[in-house]
Amino acid sequence: MNQSTTTLIAPDELAALLGGEQPPVLLDIRWALGGPPGAEEYAKGHLPGAHYVDLDRELAAAPGAAGRHPLPEPQVLQAALRRAGVSAAREVVVYDAATSMSAARAWWLLRWAGHQRVRVLDGGLKAWADAGLPLSLAEPADESVGSGGSGDFVVTLGALPTVDADGAGGWSGVLLDARAGERYRGETEPVDPRAGHIPGAISAPTSENVDADGRFLPADRLAERFLTLGATPDAEIAVYCGSGVTAAHSILALHVAGLAATLYPGSWSEWSGDPARPAATGPRPGRADS
């Protein structure tokens, strides 16, 4: 099966589905580290019928020792999905501004929570607008069952694998670091306690999963990219980033390439916050410098 067709969706195909008898649920997951707030961008225009879901508040728990974006409490995630009309029988399409960096977090969480039919709008709202398709300013009503809608999704955790800090530190397979190369090398660290990377991790910037328009590279090119990093079909692959958001984007890209991977949700924000855990610097996986 071509994973691209079951994971990604183009604007014209989505537009056709929205005009059909069983339109998918649309979730707007616009978010950017440092802003602007996604809710403000949503209010300026979004796909017709899309519900805004707050990444910081509904797709993550409060920041703390477990990192900047710990996995959300099940009841919080479930309430947000039900409000948007999510049910087990209805397909869900998620999108963000362009690159799917934050939409991938929702894609991963929905699958982790047990939903079987989730796709990402490839190229996001930009691709939709570039195709000449309409935007809306109207905010849809609560679509949960309790408000008369069809949103009755039941979150069932654990459908996708995760690894904790100890597991990431002792990972015997391929551990990919999805952050920008300069953060991996320890040249800069704008948000987390220390610079560097987990010893043994390989630099694999998420930005290289997409083209200049924010669309995912073709499956064969993604497979070739990951092969050069040691991520082969028989390898045990895990991914982390700064806080478990963009790492989901690389897991999505790996999925498109036909490869399975495990997420380290706490990522560097959790790892670097523990002074007992070592950090390596430089361009290679390396050993700990501290």
C-alpha positions as CSV (number, residue, x, y, z in Angstrom):
1,M,0.0,0.0,0.0
2,N,1.2,3.5,-0.8
3,Q,1.5,5.2,2.6
4,S,1.3,8.6,1.0
5,T,-2.3,8.1,0.0
6,T,-3.4,6.9,3.4
7,T,-1.4,9.6,5.3
8,L,-1.4,12.7,3.2
9,I,-4.2,14.4,1.2
10,A,-4.0,17.1,-1.5
11,P,-6.2,20.2,-1.5
12,D,-8.3,19.2,-4.5
13,E,-9.0,15.7,-3.0
14,L,-9.9,17.2,0.4
15,A,-12.2,19.8,-1.3
16,A,-14.0,16.9,-3.1
17,L,-14.5,15.0,0.2
18,L,-15.8,18.1,2.0
19,G,-18.5,18.3,-0.7
20,G,-19.4,14.6,-0.3
21,E,-21.9,12.8,1.9
22,Q,-19.4,11.9,4.6
23,P,-17.0,14.8,4.9
24,P,-14.0,14.4,7.2
25,V,-13.5,16.3,10.5
26,L,-11.1,19.2,9.9
27,L,-8.7,20.2,12.7
28,D,-6.6,23.4,12.5
29,I,-3.4,22.9,14.4
30,R,-1.6,26.2,13.6
31,W,1.2,26.8,16.1
32,A,4.7,28.3,16.1
33,L,7.3,28.4,18.8
34,G,7.2,31.9,20.1
35,G,4.0,32.8,18.3
36,P,1.9,34.3,16.8
37,P,-0.8,32.4,18.7
38,G,-2.6,29.9,16.5
39,A,-6.0,31.0,17.6
40,E,-5.4,34.5,16.2
41,E,-4.3,33.0,12.9
42,Y,-7.3,30.8,12.8
43,A,-9.6,33.8,13.4
44,K,-8.2,35.5,10.3
45,G,-9.3,32.6,8.1
46,H,-9.4,28.8,8.1
47,L,-10.7,25.9,6.0
48,P,-14.5,25.9,6.0
49,G,-15.8,23.9,8.9
50,A,-12.4,23.5,10.6
51,H,-12.2,23.4,14.4
52,Y,-9.2,25.0,16.0
53,V,-7.3,22.8,18.5
54,D,-4.7,24.4,20.8
55,L,-1.4,22.5,20.7
56,D,-0.2,23.9,24.0
57,R,-3.3,23.3,26.0
58,E,-5.1,20.4,24.3
59,L,-2.4,18.4,22.5
60,A,0.0,18.7,25.4
61,A,0.0,18.7,29.2
62,A,1.6,21.6,31.2
63,P,5.3,21.9,30.8
64,G,7.5,20.6,33.7
65,A,10.1,17.9,34.4
66,A,8.7,15.8,31.6
67,G,9.5,18.5,29.0
68,R,7.9,21.5,27.3
69,H,5.1,19.5,25.6
70,P,4.4,16.3,27.6
71,L,1.7,14.1,26.2
72,P,-1.8,15.4,27.1
73,E,-4.1,14.0,29.8
74,P,-6.4,11.6,28.1
75,Q,-9.6,13.4,29.2
76,V,-8.3,16.7,27.9
77,L,-7.4,15.3,24.5
78,Q,-10.7,13.4,24.3
79,A,-12.8,16.5,25.2
80,A,-11.0,18.5,22.5
81,L,-11.5,15.8,19.8
82,R,-15.2,15.4,20.8
83,R,-15.8,19.1,20.6
84,A,-14.5,19.0,17.0
85,G,-16.9,16.2,16.1
86,V,-14.3,13.4,16.0
87,S,-15.7,9.9,16.1
88,A,-14.1,6.5,15.4
89,A,-16.1,6.1,12.2
90,R,-15.3,9.5,10.7
91,E,-12.1,10.4,8.9
92,V,-10.0,13.2,10.3
93,V,-7.8,15.6,8.4
94,V,-5.4,17.9,10.2
95,Y,-3.5,20.9,8.9
96,D,-1.4,23.8,9.9
97,A,0.0,26.9,8.1
98,A,2.2,25.1,5.5
99,T,4.9,22.6,6.7
100,S,2.8,20.2,8.8
101,M,5.3,20.6,11.6
102,S,2.5,21.1,14.2
103,A,-0.2,19.2,12.3
104,A,2.0,16.1,12.6
105,R,1.7,16.3,16.4
106,A,-2.1,15.9,16.0
107,W,-1.7,13.1,13.4
108,W,0.5,11.2,15.8
109,L,-1.7,11.8,18.9
110,L,-4.8,10.7,17.1
111,R,-3.2,7.5,16.0
112,W,-1.6,7.0,19.5
113,A,-5.1,7.5,20.9
114,G,-6.5,4.7,18.7
115,H,-8.0,6.6,15.7
116,Q,-7.5,4.6,12.5
117,R,-8.2,7.2,9.8
118,V,-6.2,10.3,10.0
119,R,-4.5,12.3,7.2
120,V,-2.5,15.5,6.9
121,L,-3.3,18.2,4.4
122,D,0.0,18.3,2.5
123,G,1.3,21.8,2.3
124,G,-1.3,23.0,4.8
125,L,-3.4,26.1,4.5
126,K,-1.0,27.7,2.1
127,A,-1.5,24.8,-0.4
128,W,-5.3,25.1,0.0
129,A,-5.2,28.9,-0.6
130,D,-2.7,28.5,-3.5
131,A,-5.2,26.1,-5.1
132,G,-7.8,28.9,-5.1
133,L,-10.0,27.2,-2.5
134,P,-12.1,29.3,-0.1
135,L,-11.4,30.2,3.5
136,S,-13.9,30.9,6.2
137,L,-14.2,33.2,9.2
138,A,-17.1,31.3,10.8
139,E,-16.3,29.2,13.9
140,P,-18.3,26.0,13.9
141,A,-20.3,25.1,17.0
142,D,-19.4,22.4,19.5
143,E,-19.9,19.1,17.8
144,S,-19.7,16.8,20.8
145,V,-22.4,14.3,21.6
146,G,-23.3,16.2,24.7
147,S,-24.1,19.3,22.5
148,G,-26.1,17.4,19.9
149,G,-23.2,16.5,17.6
150,S,-21.5,13.3,16.6
151,G,-18.2,13.7,18.5
152,D,-18.0,10.6,20.7
153,F,-14.4,9.5,20.2
154,V,-13.0,7.4,23.1
155,V,-9.3,7.9,23.6
156,T,-7.6,4.5,24.0
157,L,-3.9,5.1,24.7
158,G,-0.9,3.2,23.5
159,A,-1.7,2.4,19.8
160,L,1.7,3.8,18.9
161,P,5.0,3.2,20.8
162,T,6.8,5.7,22.9
163,V,10.1,5.5,24.8
164,D,11.2,7.4,28.0
165,A,14.5,9.1,28.8
166,D,16.1,5.9,30.0
167,G,15.0,4.1,26.9
168,A,16.2,6.8,24.6
169,G,19.6,6.9,26.3
170,G,20.0,3.2,26.0
171,W,18.5,2.9,22.5
172,S,20.2,0.1,20.6
173,G,18.8,1.0,17.2
174,V,18.8,4.3,15.3
175,L,18.1,7.4,17.3
176,L,17.3,10.4,15.2
177,D,17.4,14.0,16.4
178,A,14.9,16.0,14.4
179,R,16.0,19.5,15.5
180,A,17.9,22.0,13.4
181,G,21.6,21.0,12.9
182,E,23.0,24.0,14.9
183,R,21.0,22.9,17.9
184,Y,22.1,19.3,17.5
185,R,25.7,20.4,17.3
186,G,25.4,22.5,20.4
187,E,26.2,25.8,18.7
188,T,23.0,27.4,20.0
189,E,20.1,26.5,22.3
190,P,17.3,29.1,22.3
191,V,14.8,27.4,24.6
192,D,16.1,24.4,26.5
193,P,18.4,24.2,29.6
194,R,21.6,22.9,27.8
195,A,22.9,22.7,24.3
196,G,23.9,19.5,22.5
197,H,22.3,16.1,21.8
198,I,21.7,12.7,23.3
199,P,25.0,10.7,22.9
200,G,24.6,8.3,20.0
201,A,21.8,10.3,18.3
202,I,22.1,11.1,14.6
203,S,21.2,14.6,13.2
204,A,18.1,14.4,11.0
205,P,16.6,17.9,10.7
206,T,12.8,17.8,10.2
207,S,13.0,20.6,7.7
208,E,14.6,18.2,5.2
209,N,11.4,16.2,5.1
210,V,9.7,18.8,2.9
211,D,10.3,20.9,-0.2
212,A,10.4,24.7,-0.4
213,D,6.5,24.9,-0.4
214,G,6.2,22.8,2.8
215,R,5.0,19.6,1.0
216,F,6.5,16.3,1.9
217,L,9.1,14.9,-0.4
218,P,8.0,11.8,-2.5
219,A,8.2,8.5,-0.6
220,D,11.2,7.2,-2.5
221,R,13.2,10.4,-1.8
222,L,12.3,10.2,1.9
223,A,13.3,6.5,2.0
224,E,16.6,7.4,0.4
225,R,17.2,10.2,2.9
226,F,16.5,8.0,5.9
227,L,18.6,5.1,4.4
228,T,21.6,7.4,4.4
229,L,21.0,7.9,8.2
230,G,20.9,4.2,8.9
231,A,17.1,4.1,9.1
232,T,16.5,0.9,7.2
233,P,13.4,-1.4,7.2
234,D,15.0,-3.8,9.7
235,A,16.2,-1.1,12.0
236,E,14.6,-0.1,15.3
237,I,14.1,3.6,14.9
238,A,13.3,6.2,17.6
239,V,13.0,10.0,17.1
240,Y,13.2,13.0,19.4
241,C,13.3,16.8,18.9
242,G,13.0,19.7,21.3
243,S,9.7,18.8,23.0
244,G,8.1,16.0,21.0
245,V,6.3,18.1,18.4
246,T,8.4,18.2,15.3
247,A,9.7,14.6,16.0
248,A,6.2,13.5,15.1
249,H,6.7,15.1,11.7
250,S,9.7,12.9,11.2
251,I,7.7,9.9,12.3
252,L,5.1,10.9,9.7
253,A,7.8,11.2,7.0
254,L,9.2,7.8,8.0
255,H,5.7,6.4,7.8
256,V,5.3,7.8,4.3
257,A,8.6,6.1,3.4
258,G,7.3,2.8,4.8
259,L,9.3,2.9,8.0
260,A,7.9,2.6,11.6
261,A,9.4,4.6,14.4
262,T,9.0,5.3,18.2
263,L,8.6,8.7,19.7
264,Y,10.5,10.0,22.7
265,P,7.9,12.5,23.9
266,G,10.0,14.3,26.5
267,S,12.7,14.9,23.9
268,W,15.6,17.3,24.5
269,S,13.6,19.6,26.8
270,E,13.3,16.7,29.3
271,W,16.7,15.3,28.8
272,S,18.6,18.5,29.0
273,G,16.7,19.5,32.2
274,D,18.2,16.6,34.1
275,P,21.9,17.5,34.9
276,A,22.6,13.9,35.5
277,R,22.1,13.0,31.9
278,P,25.0,13.5,29.5
279,A,25.1,15.7,26.5
280,A,27.3,15.4,23.3
281,T,28.2,18.2,21.0
282,G,29.6,18.5,17.5
283,P,28.4,17.1,14.1
284,R,28.7,13.4,14.9
285,P,26.8,11.1,17.3
286,G,29.7,11.2,19.6
287,R,30.2,10.5,23.2
288,A,29.1,12.7,26.1
289,D,31.0,15.9,26.6
290,S,29.4,16.5,30.0
